[in-house]
Amino acid sequence: MMQTALELRNLSKTYHIRAGGGLFPAVNTLHAVRGVSLILPRNKILGLVGESGSGKSTTGLMALRLLEPTGGQILVGGADITGLDHKALKPFRRKMQVVFQDSYSALDPMMTLAQIVAEPLHIHGLGSAREQTDQALDWLVRVGLDRSYGSRYPHELSGGQRQRVAIARALILRPDVLVADEPTSALDVSVKAQIINLLQDLQAEMGLSILFISHDLSVVRSLTDSVAVMLAGRIVEQAPTEAIFADPQHIYTRSLLDAIPALNPKDRQRRSFISPAQIEAGTPRYSAAALGIPPSDVPGLVQVSPDHLVEAVVTP
């Protein structure tokens, strides 16, 4: 039986934005995330992909309770953490950590690297000050830096080195779940590959479960076990990684795959920019009878093959 590290059930986020001035301004509703349901199995990597504004980072922040959802549930190791207050949530903070895209702003410029990496141990009161520092220096070595880096400051490092420090800080608590939000998008190709290899090694070594958020499908293909594709705040397709690349069902997924750079000119495809009308026209259609469901039961995603779900129009 599959064990679940993180589960999102019908998660939503809505913003109400005032438009115009006056005594009674209009209020517009923005649905940033719409009914997202995801399961991250233990010791697996799930890619969450989509273009800017698709809602993937918002989903990741809600999964960590760094952003409060408007609706839905968040379960960590089977425990519902959606309504927990700050005190009750603290033990779960040890089980969930994050690596952000911008490593420079994520690291305190006034702290040494040893202090930065040891900070989670200090927050949770784990070990003496000496033990915390020793563990921090050991983790710098584990992510490919020397112990002598412990006395340096973030501004002395390259972008790739700062991201290594951010990974060390996130993993020093040995969490069950890591949310990696575009951790390689600001890095050049060679450094990006090094960080991906580091994440793969640490994931295998620690049995870590990773929600990997990215718009770079070439990175996602090399790293993840399965992929969920987001569009306008909702999941439109989800499948094992190779199934997504070999047999994409949704027009939006195919559009994203068309955008992957190809070295061979013969393999290059013209980027397909799709309108809402094209998405609606290109959405797969299945009959309720073929799916074996009642005509009145219209799911958001339908199963088109084992473990392959796609947003579809269901007809009687």
Secondary structure as GFF3:
##gff-version 3
##sequence-region A 1 316
A	DSSP	beta_strand	4	19	.	.	.	ID=ss1
A	DSSP	beta_strand	26	41	.	.	.	ID=ss2
A	DSSP	beta_strand	45	49	.	.	.	ID=ss3
A	DSSP	alpha_helix	56	63	.	.	.	ID=ss4
A	DSSP	beta_strand	71	76	.	.	.	ID=ss5
A	DSSP	beta_strand	79	80	.	.	.	ID=ss6
A	DSSP	alpha_helix	86	93	.	.	.	ID=ss7
A	DSSP	beta_strand	96	99	.	.	.	ID=ss8
A	DSSP	alpha_helix	103	106	.	.	.	ID=ss9
A	DSSP	alpha_helix	113	123	.	.	.	ID=ss10
A	DSSP	alpha_helix	129	142	.	.	.	ID=ss11
A	DSSP	three_ten_helix	147	151	.	.	.	ID=ss12
A	DSSP	three_ten_helix	154	156	.	.	.	ID=ss13
A	DSSP	alpha_helix	159	171	.	.	.	ID=ss14
A	DSSP	beta_strand	177	181	.	.	.	ID=ss15
A	DSSP	alpha_helix	189	206	.	.	.	ID=ss16
A	DSSP	beta_strand	209	214	.	.	.	ID=ss17
A	DSSP	alpha_helix	217	223	.	.	.	ID=ss18
A	DSSP	beta_strand	226	231	.	.	.	ID=ss19
A	DSSP	beta_strand	234	240	.	.	.	ID=ss20
A	DSSP	alpha_helix	241	246	.	.	.	ID=ss21
A	DSSP	alpha_helix	251	258	.	.	.	ID=ss22
A	DSSP	three_ten_helix	265	267	.	.	.	ID=ss23
A	DSSP	alpha_helix	276	282	.	.	.	ID=ss24
A	DSSP	beta_strand	285	287	.	.	.	ID=ss25
A	DSSP	alpha_helix	288	291	.	.	.	ID=ss26
A	DSSP	beta_strand	301	305	.	.	.	ID=ss27
A	DSSP	beta_strand	308	311	.	.	.	ID=ss28
A	DSSP	beta_strand	313	315	.	.	.	ID=ss29
###
